[in-house]
Amino acid sequence: MTINLKKLENYAKLAVEFGVNVQDGEDVLINSSIEDPSLARFITKYAYESGARKVSINWKDEEIIKLDYTYQNQKTLNEVPDYIIEKNIYQLEKHRSNRISIIGDDPDLLKNLDQKKIAEAVRENSLKLKDFVKYTMNDMVSWLVIAYPTKKWAKKIFPELKENEAVDKLWELIFDVSRIDEDWNNTKKNWQDHIELLNEKASFLNAHQFDEVCYKSSNGTDLRVKLPKNHIWMSASSRNEKGDTFLPNIPTEEVFTSPQYDGVNGRLVAVKPLVYNGVIIDKFEFTFKDGLVVDFKAEVGYDTLKEMLESDPNAKRLGEIALVPYHSPINESNVLFFNTLFDENASCHFALGKAYPTTIKGGTEVADEDLHTIGLNDSLIHEDFMVGAKDLDIKAYKDGREYQIFTDGNWAK
């Protein structure tokens, strides 16, 4: 396997300086697979060089995760040991650790296992750890999701290639869509320009405070989405509770906000597969009435989608609406990544489940159980799915006046 080490170093440097934007004396928590520790090592190095007090790493092995789901009984899977709770308290509550998740999951990892068993375990674990989700969902700490190619993920994307060749090709593709150059100054400039462009789009939307947006495309999508009062469109960068900027996702192409939780009506057709709990869901769609999914279909992964929608009372409502141009670098790569971090940034998308409280004025000051009072959904899940067809048309409305937002899948001029 050959990898451009200069680009890998700049990718890690981007994660530290632009991603979580490590400040002097801060802690960093990295979640990573054990398959290839090289990216985690570089991130650790640059985090310390940026002044980090302590860098901690949680290693995981997908095959062991699969064995756990296969052999552990339901009661054991549902448990969250006290040491896990204490670890979260130490890292997030006490030290406000910057959180970096390095992902590269096998899209088919759990496809042949008992989906009801997995769904219950995920739900119970999410309930027990719900108090810690606020640290990222409310941008209390800087957080980042970034990827590196694992062998099975790379082979899923490039089945015709040998394993090492597939990994090398995926590395180069990730560097390309993440705007990584061998020269750090060029990488830095690429991201400064990109962030500025996305901020301009968000500023336009925020200035108008639209009441509603309407989606239509020839695949059958015909959806009206009300937006809550005082909503905020966010772009590439966010701010943590200390006021430091950070990038939650690398790569990112989206400008997003939250829909009115009970204001979604019509049909919404997905254009790309969704990987959920190690299972691929594909060729699926939803029908909404007053914000609630009242009907759904899926040609692939129907049972898994059903389990997801039934995971809690609000899983059938939307928590995010995101605008991404059809001609994004990821979409123009003509590669289906089977990974939400990339596929969501190739296409306009929505998310079922929890809304980001940061997407409405004063939202982070509202308790989760009261988010509905300001128009936001609360849920144990937040699952993005892609709807950005080539001919997607999006119109927005304010006080009866119509504005063209997207034409043929891209920002209207």
NORTAJO-V126201 format. One record per backbone hydrogen bond with DSSP energy under -1.0 kcal/mol. CO is the residue of the C=O (numbers start at 1). NH is the residue of the N-H. E is the energy in kcal/mol with one decimal. If there is no record, write none. Layout:
BEGIN
((CO NH E) (CO NH E))
END
This chain:
BEGIN
((3 5 -1.1) (4 8 -2.3) (5 9 -2.6) (6 10 -2.1) (7 11 -2.4) (8 12 -2.2) (9 13 -2.6) (10 14 -2.4) (11 15 -1.8) (12 16 -1.7) (13 17 -3.1) (14 18 -1.9) (14 19 -2.8) (15 20 -2.5) (16 22 -1.8) (19 247 -2.6) (23 26 -2.0) (26 53 -3.1) (27 98 -2.9) (28 56 -3.0) (29 100 -3.2) (30 58 -3.1) (31 102 -3.2) (32 60 -1.7) (37 41 -2.4) (38 42 -2.2) (39 43 -2.6) (40 44 -2.3) (41 45 -2.4) (42 46 -2.6) (43 47 -2.4) (44 48 -2.2) (45 49 -2.1) (46 50 -1.3) (47 52 -2.5) (48 51 -1.6) (51 25 -3.3) (54 28 -2.5) (56 30 -3.0) (58 32 -2.4) (60 34 -2.1) (61 65 -2.0) (62 66 -2.5) (63 67 -2.0) (64 68 -2.6) (65 69 -2.2) (66 70 -1.7) (67 71 -2.7) (68 72 -2.4) (73 77 -2.3) (74 78 -2.1) (81 84 -1.0) (81 85 -1.4) (82 86 -2.8) (83 87 -2.0) (84 88 -2.1) (85 89 -2.3) (86 90 -2.5) (87 91 -2.7) (88 92 -2.8) (88 93 -1.2) (89 94 -2.9) (90 95 -1.4) (91 97 -3.3) (98 29 -3.8) (99 144 -2.4) (100 31 -2.8) (101 146 -2.6) (103 148 -2.1) (106 109 -1.8) (108 111 -1.2) (110 113 -1.6) (114 118 -2.0) (115 119 -2.7) (116 120 -2.2) (117 121 -1.9) (118 122 -2.7) (119 123 -2.5) (120 124 -2.7) (121 125 -2.5) (122 126 -2.4) (123 127 -2.2) (124 128 -1.9) (125 129 -1.6) (129 132 -1.6) (130 133 -1.0) (132 135 -1.1) (133 136 -1.4) (133 137 -2.7) (134 138 -2.0) (135 141 -2.3) (136 139 -1.6) (142 99 -2.5) (144 101 -3.1) (145 250 -1.9) (146 103 -2.9) (150 154 -2.6) (151 155 -2.4) (152 156 -1.6) (153 157 -1.6) (154 158 -2.7) (158 161 -1.6) (162 166 -2.8) (163 167 -2.1) (164 168 -2.3) (165 169 -2.5) (166 170 -2.3) (167 171 -2.4) (168 172 -2.1) (169 173 -1.9) (170 174 -2.7) (171 175 -2.6) (172 176 -2.1) (173 177 -2.6) (174 178 -1.5) (175 180 -2.9) (176 179 -1.5) (183 187 -2.1) (184 188 -2.9) (185 189 -2.2) (186 190 -2.7) (187 191 -1.9) (188 192 -2.1) (189 193 -2.4) (190 194 -2.0) (191 195 -2.7) (192 196 -1.8) (193 197 -2.0) (194 198 -2.2) (195 199 -2.4) (196 200 -1.7) (197 201 -1.6) (198 202 -2.3) (199 203 -2.5) (200 204 -1.9) (201 205 -2.0) (202 206 -2.7) (203 207 -2.1) (204 208 -1.1) (205 209 -1.5) (211 227 -2.5) (212 397 -2.6) (213 225 -3.1) (214 395 -2.1) (215 223 -2.3) (216 393 -3.0) (217 220 -1.7) (221 217 -1.8) (222 267 -1.8) (223 215 -3.0) (224 265 -2.3) (225 213 -2.5) (226 260 -3.3) (228 231 -1.3) (230 361 -2.6) (234 256 -2.7) (238 246 -2.0) (240 243 -2.0) (244 240 -2.4) (246 238 -2.9) (248 145 -2.5) (255 323 -3.0) (256 234 -3.6) (257 321 -2.6) (260 263 -2.4) (263 226 -2.3) (264 291 -3.1) (265 224 -2.8) (266 288 -3.3) (267 222 -2.5) (268 286 -2.5) (274 281 -3.5) (276 279 -1.1) (278 110 -1.0) (279 276 -2.9) (281 274 -2.9) (282 300 -2.0) (283 299 -1.6) (284 270 -2.2) (285 297 -1.9) (286 268 -2.7) (287 294 -2.9) (287 295 -1.2) (288 266 -2.3) (289 292 -1.8) (292 289 -2.3) (295 287 -2.6) (297 285 -1.9) (300 282 -2.0) (301 305 -2.4) (302 306 -2.6) (303 307 -2.3) (304 308 -2.2) (305 309 -2.4) (306 310 -1.5) (308 311 -1.4) (312 315 -1.8) (314 317 -1.5) (316 293 -1.6) (317 353 -3.3) (320 351 -1.7) (321 257 -2.2) (322 349 -1.6) (323 255 -1.5) (328 332 -2.6) (331 334 -1.7) (339 343 -2.8) (340 344 -2.5) (343 346 -1.3) (348 387 -3.2) (348 388 -1.3) (349 322 -3.0) (350 385 -2.8) (351 319 -3.4) (351 320 -1.2) (352 383 -2.3) (356 359 -2.2) (357 360 -1.1) (359 232 -3.2) (360 363 -2.6) (362 365 -1.4) (363 366 -1.5) (367 370 -2.0) (368 371 -1.5) (370 373 -1.8) (371 374 -1.7) (371 376 -2.2) (372 375 -1.2) (375 261 -2.4) (377 355 -2.5) (381 354 -3.5) (383 352 -2.4) (385 350 -2.1) (386 271 -2.8) (387 389 -1.8) (389 392 -1.6) (392 409 -2.9) (393 216 -2.0) (394 405 -2.6) (394 406 -1.9) (395 214 -3.0) (396 403 -2.8) (397 211 -2.8) (397 212 -1.3) (398 401 -2.1) (401 398 -2.1) (403 396 -2.9) (405 412 -3.0) (406 394 -1.8) (407 410 -1.7) (409 326 -2.7) (410 407 -2.8))
END
